[in-house]
Amino acid sequence: MAGMQGSSTFAYWITAAVGALTTFAYLWTISFFPSGMTPGEVLYFLFIALAFAIV
């Protein structure tokens, strides 16, 4: 059972990473480069991007 938990955690991180890379690749493709953002806005944007990556 412990081995399966490790596998699911690894699969979760791989899936999240692929989703995040897909999101950032899309933003790069449409040339969306936010400028003049505060650090709080950048963190908010990253959390939203990760939420879409998880879904």
ZIKA-V168504 format. One record per residue. N is the residue number from 1. RES is the residue in one small letter. OMEGA is omega in whole degrees, -180 to 180 (NA if undefined). Layout:
n:N res:RES omega:OMEGA
n:N res:RES omega:OMEGA
//
This chain:
n:1 res:m omega:-179
n:2 res:a omega:178
n:3 res:g omega:179
n:4 res:m omega:179
n:5 res:q omega:178
n:6 res:g omega:179
n:7 res:s omega:-179
n:8 res:s omega:177
n:9 res:t omega:178
n:10 res:f omega:179
n:11 res:a omega:177
n:12 res:y omega:-179
n:13 res:w omega:178
n:14 res:i omega:180
n:15 res:t omega:179
n:16 res:a omega:180
n:17 res:a omega:178
n:18 res:v omega:179
n:19 res:g omega:179
n:20 res:a omega:178
n:21 res:l omega:178
n:22 res:t omega:179
n:23 res:t omega:-179
n:24 res:f omega:175
n:25 res:a omega:178
n:26 res:y omega:179
n:27 res:l omega:177
n:28 res:w omega:-179
n:29 res:t omega:-180
n:30 res:i omega:178
n:31 res:s omega:177
n:32 res:f omega:179
n:33 res:f omega:-177
n:34 res:p omega:178
n:35 res:s omega:179
n:36 res:g omega:-180
n:37 res:m omega:176
n:38 res:t omega:178
n:39 res:p omega:178
n:40 res:g omega:178
n:41 res:e omega:178
n:42 res:v omega:178
n:43 res:l omega:178
n:44 res:y omega:179
n:45 res:f omega:180
n:46 res:l omega:178
n:47 res:f omega:177
n:48 res:i omega:178
n:49 res:a omega:178
n:50 res:l omega:178
n:51 res:a omega:177
n:52 res:f omega:179
n:53 res:a omega:-179
n:54 res:i omega:-179
n:55 res:v omega:NA
//
